[in-house]
């Protein structure tokens, strides 16, 4: 991987901006401006510290190079300078890469909550059970992060699984952690209904949509077709005697969402609108992304639902992420919500790819 060189002018720019923020914060500010600037200052502080550390090491390296190159200087001092210089030359690329990662453009949606959709794919009832297992995996992961999970819509299968389940997950940095989960997940295991012990393969698809606020997406009521009907569920569950279920069609885009989990038509409509907003926000994000880059499918976090991203092999107790060729023999822990090792590796791979692209562009 070629890490693009960080110019001294870039470092000076970061440090100057940080100093200017500190000076402004020490003066009299309106509350709104103070809150906004404090947040920006807190976000920039670790970057400024990394920039200052890199600048310091570069300056030390330059001084040592001058001492080592001085043929008229003390021989022992030159030898000492050369030895110290070797150590700094090993240190510099790491510091450069760390700062370059910090300077990579941030996804504006990273700090948002998400609307998570898990759908059963090929494999019949077993696919529905796997969809339920995946959803529980994300629920448990959310618990470890102290995120809030709210089921927005659920369509149950015949054996206790899900044909589809949609949930809102709110908290700090949810999208940044879960965005790499979008795609097709495949499971290999012996279903409980299998009498001859044969391993079956089935699949479920996951979509991770950043949550949208009303200010992000303006929806005209005239563009909506709203249908209400009686809720129904497997085995007579969630059956209602009133028309509380809601289906909303956004006519310009053809996006259809629905919710029947609540007994109140008003609550079902609010949940359906939340899903609709997230879908429209993601569609707009993707449109803008595709305008800027044609390399969407080549990136780690492409979010393409047709892409097979991961296999969960129960007989061998392993999980394999095909995008980064990572296999972990800790399937039980992963299904129990221990996803950090996978997500950290995907984040690192994505950063490496973006750095490589910057390096190629700079070459």
C-alpha positions in Angstrom: 0.0 0.0 0.0 1.3 3.5 -0.9 0.6 6.0 1.8 0.4 9.5 0.3 3.0 11.9 1.7 1.6 14.5 4.1 3.0 18.0 3.3 4.2 20.2 6.0 1.7 22.8 4.9 -1.1 20.4 5.6 0.2 19.8 9.1 0.6 23.6 9.7 -3.0 24.1 8.5 -4.4 21.6 11.0 -2.4 23.0 13.9 -3.3 26.6 13.0 -7.0 25.7 12.8 -6.8 24.0 16.2 -5.1 27.0 17.7 -7.7 29.4 16.2 -10.5 27.3 17.7 -8.9 27.4 21.1 -8.6 31.1 21.0 -12.2 31.6 19.9 -13.4 29.3 22.6 -11.6 31.4 25.3 -13.7 34.4 24.3 -17.3 35.3 24.7 -19.5 33.2 22.5 -23.2 32.6 22.0 -24.3 29.3 23.5 -25.2 27.7 20.2 -21.8 28.7 18.7 -20.0 27.5 21.8 -21.6 24.1 21.6 -20.9 23.7 17.9 -17.3 24.9 18.2 -16.6 22.7 21.3 -17.7 19.7 19.3 -15.5 20.6 16.4 -12.5 21.3 18.7 -12.9 18.0 20.4 -13.0 16.2 17.0 -9.9 18.1 15.8 -7.8 17.8 19.0 -6.5 14.2 18.4 -5.7 15.1 14.8 -3.8 18.2 15.9 -1.9 16.1 18.5 -1.0 13.5 15.8 0.1 16.4 13.4 2.3 18.0 16.1 3.9 14.6 16.9 4.7 14.0 13.2 6.1 17.5 12.8 8.3 17.0 15.9 9.7 13.7 14.6 10.3 15.2 11.1 12.2 18.1 12.7 14.3 15.7 14.8 15.0 13.6 11.8 16.2 16.7 9.8 18.5 17.8 12.6 20.0 14.3 12.9 20.5 14.1 9.1 22.5 17.4 9.3 24.7 16.1 12.1 25.2 12.7 10.3 26.1 14.5 7.1 28.7 16.8 8.8 32.0 15.3 7.8 33.8 17.8 10.0 31.8 17.0 13.1 32.6 14.7 16.0 32.8 11.0 14.8 31.0 9.7 17.8 28.2 12.3 17.5 27.8 11.3 13.8 27.5 7.6 14.7 25.0 8.4 17.4 22.9 10.6 15.1 22.9 7.8 12.4 21.7 5.3 14.9 18.9 7.6 16.2 18.0 8.5 12.6 17.4 4.8 11.8 14.9 4.6 14.6 13.1 7.7 13.5 12.9 6.5 9.9 11.1 3.4 11.1 8.7 5.5 13.2 7.9 8.1 10.5 5.8 6.0 8.1 3.6 4.7 11.0 3.0 8.3 12.2 2.3 9.4 8.7 -0.2 6.6 8.1 -2.0 7.3 11.4 -2.4 10.9 10.6 -3.5 10.2 7.0 -6.2 7.9 8.3 -7.4 10.7 10.6 -7.5 13.1 7.7 -9.5 10.8 5.4 -12.9 12.3 4.6 -15.5 11.3 7.1 -18.8 9.8 6.1 -21.4 12.4 7.2 -23.7 9.5 8.3 -21.1 7.7 10.5 -22.4 9.2 13.8 -26.1 8.4 13.0 -28.3 5.6 14.1 -29.5 3.1 11.5 -32.5 1.4 10.2 -31.5 -2.3 10.1 -33.4 -4.7 7.7 -32.8 -8.5 7.9 -34.6 -10.6 5.3 -34.8 -14.3 4.8 -33.3 -15.3 1.4 -33.0 -18.7 -0.2 -33.5 -21.8 2.1 -37.2 -21.7 3.1 -37.9 -22.0 6.9 -34.2 -22.4 7.7 -33.5 -19.1 6.0 -36.1 -17.5 8.3 -34.5 -19.0 11.4 -31.1 -17.8 10.2 -32.6 -14.3 9.7 -33.8 -14.4 13.3 -30.3 -15.6 14.5 -28.7 -12.7 12.6 -31.1 -10.2 14.1 -30.4 -11.5 17.7 -26.7 -11.2 16.9 -27.1 -7.5 16.1 -29.3 -7.0 19.2 -26.6 -8.5 21.4 -23.9 -6.4 19.8 -26.1 -3.3 20.3 -26.4 -4.2 24.0 -22.6 -4.4 24.4 -22.4 -0.8 22.9 -25.4 0.4 25.0 -27.3 1.3 21.9 -31.1 1.3 21.9 -33.0 -1.2 19.6 -36.6 -0.6 18.6 -38.4 -3.1 16.3 -40.2 -1.1 13.6 -41.7 -3.9 11.6 -41.6 -7.7 11.7 -43.0 -10.5 9.4 -42.8 -13.8 11.2 -42.0 -17.1 9.5 -43.7 -20.5 10.3 -41.1 -21.9 12.7 -40.4 -18.8 14.8 -38.0 -17.2 12.3 -38.6 -14.0 10.3 -39.4 -13.5 6.7 -38.3 -9.9 7.4 -37.5 -7.8 10.5 -36.8 -4.1 10.5 -35.4 -2.2 13.5 -34.1 1.2 14.4 -30.8 1.2 16.3 -29.9 4.5 17.9 -26.7 5.5 19.7 -23.3 7.1 19.0 -21.5 6.0 15.9 -23.9 3.2 15.0 -23.7 3.5 11.2 -19.9 3.7 11.4 -19.8 0.3 13.0 -22.7 -1.5 11.2 -22.4 -0.2 7.7 -20.1 -3.1 6.7 -22.8 -5.6 7.6 -24.9 -4.9 4.5 -25.0 -7.7 2.0 -25.9 -11.4 1.8 -25.0 -13.6 4.7 -24.8 -17.4 4.2 -25.2 -20.1 6.7 -24.1 -23.8 6.5 -25.6 -26.0 9.2 -27.8 -29.0 9.9 -31.4 -27.7 10.4 -33.4 -28.9 13.4 -35.9 -30.4 11.0 -33.3 -32.4 9.1 -33.6 -36.1 10.2 -30.6 -37.4 8.3 -28.0 -34.9 9.5 -27.4 -33.3 6.2 -25.8 -29.8 6.1 -28.0 -27.3 4.4 -27.0 -23.9 3.0 -29.4 -20.9 3.2 -29.1 -17.2 3.2 -30.4 -13.9 4.5 -29.8 -10.4 3.3 -29.0 -7.4 5.5 -29.5 -3.7 4.7 -28.1 -1.0 6.9 -29.6 2.5 6.3 -28.5 5.6 8.1 -31.3 7.2 10.0 -32.7 10.3 8.4 -34.1 13.4 10.1 -37.0 15.4 8.8 -34.5 18.1 7.8 -32.6 15.6 5.6 -35.5 14.4 3.5 -38.5 16.6 2.7 -41.5 14.4 2.0 -44.6 16.0 0.4 -47.8 14.4 1.8 -49.3 14.7 -1.8 -46.6 12.2 -2.9 -47.8 9.5 -0.5 -50.4 6.9 -1.0 -51.4 5.6 2.5 -53.4 2.3 2.9 -54.7 1.1 6.2 -55.9 -2.5 6.9 -56.3 -5.0 9.7 -53.0 -6.4 11.1 -52.5 -10.1 10.9 -49.8 -12.4 12.2 -48.6 -16.0 12.4 -50.7 -18.2 14.7 -53.2 -15.5 15.4 -50.7 -13.3 17.1 -50.9 -9.5 16.7 -54.4 -9.9 15.1 -56.3 -6.7 15.5 -60.0 -5.9 15.0 -59.3 -2.4 13.8 -57.6 -1.0 10.7 -54.3 -0.2 12.4 -51.8 -1.6 10.0 -50.3 1.0 7.6 -48.7 0.7 4.2 -47.1 3.8 2.6 -46.2 4.1 -1.0 -44.0 7.0 -2.1 -45.3 7.6 -5.6 -42.4 9.4 -7.2 -39.9 6.7 -6.3 -42.2 3.7 -5.9 -40.7 2.9 -2.4 -43.2 0.9 -0.3 -43.0 0.5 3.4 -45.4 -0.8 6.0 -45.9 -1.4 9.7 -48.5 -3.4 11.6 -46.7 -4.1 14.9 -48.5 -1.4 17.0 -52.2 -1.4 17.9 -52.3 2.3 17.1 -52.6 3.4 13.5 -50.8 6.6 14.4 -47.8 4.7 15.8 -47.6 2.4 12.8 -47.6 5.4 10.5 -44.8 7.1 12.5 -42.7 3.9 12.3 -43.4 3.5 8.6 -42.4 7.1 7.9 -39.1 6.5 9.8 -38.3 3.6 7.5 -39.4 5.6 4.4 -37.2 8.5 5.3 -34.2 6.2 5.8 -34.7 4.5 2.4 -35.0 7.8 0.6 -32.0 9.2 2.4 -29.9 6.2 1.5 -31.1 6.4 -2.2 -30.0 10.0 -2.3 -26.6 9.2 -0.7 -26.1 6.4 -3.2 -27.0 8.7 -6.1 -24.5 11.3 -5.0 -21.8 8.6 -4.3 -22.2 7.1 -7.8 -21.9 10.6 -9.3 -18.5 11.0 -7.6 -17.2 7.5 -8.1 -17.8 4.5 -10.3 -15.8 2.2 -7.9 -18.7 1.5 -5.4 -18.6 -2.3 -5.8 -14.8 -2.4 -5.3 -15.0 -0.9 -1.9 -15.3 -2.9 1.4 -18.5 -1.2 2.5 -20.3 -1.2 -0.8 -23.6 -2.2 0.8 -24.7 -4.2 -2.3 -27.3 -6.7 -1.0 -26.6 -9.2 -3.8 -22.9 -9.5 -2.7 -22.2 -12.6 -0.6 -20.1 -11.1 2.2 -19.9 -13.7 4.9 -20.4 -17.4 5.6 -21.3 -18.9 9.0 -20.3 -22.5 9.0 -21.7 -24.2 12.1 -20.2 -27.8 11.7 -16.7 -26.2 11.6 -17.4 -23.4 14.1 -16.1 -20.8 11.8 -17.1 -17.5 10.3 -15.5 -16.2 7.1 -15.7 -12.7 5.7 -15.1 -13.0 2.0 -14.3 -9.4 1.3 -11.1 -9.4 3.3 -10.5 -13.2 3.4 -10.7 -13.3 7.2 -11.7 -16.6 9.0 -12.4 -16.7 12.7 -13.0 -20.0 14.6 -15.2 -18.3 17.2 -18.7 -18.7 15.6 -20.5 -19.1 19.0 -19.0 -15.8 20.2 -19.8 -14.0 17.0 -23.5 -15.2 17.1 -23.6 -14.0 20.7 -22.7 -10.5 19.5 -18.9 -10.5 19.6 -18.5 -8.6 16.3 -15.7 -6.1 17.1 -12.9 -8.2 15.7 -14.7 -8.6 12.3 -15.8 -4.9 12.2 -12.4 -3.6 13.2 -10.7 -5.7 10.4 -13.3 -4.4 7.9 -12.7 -0.8 9.0 -9.0 -1.2 8.7 -9.3 -2.7 5.2 -11.6 0.1 4.1 -9.1 2.7 5.4 -6.2 0.9 3.7 -8.0 0.9 0.4 -8.9 4.6 0.6 -5.3 5.4 1.5 -4.1 3.4 -1.5 -6.5 5.3 -3.8 -5.2 8.6 -2.4 -1.6 7.4 -2.9 -2.3 6.5 -6.6 -4.0 9.8 -7.2 -1.0 11.7 -5.7 1.5 9.6 -7.7 
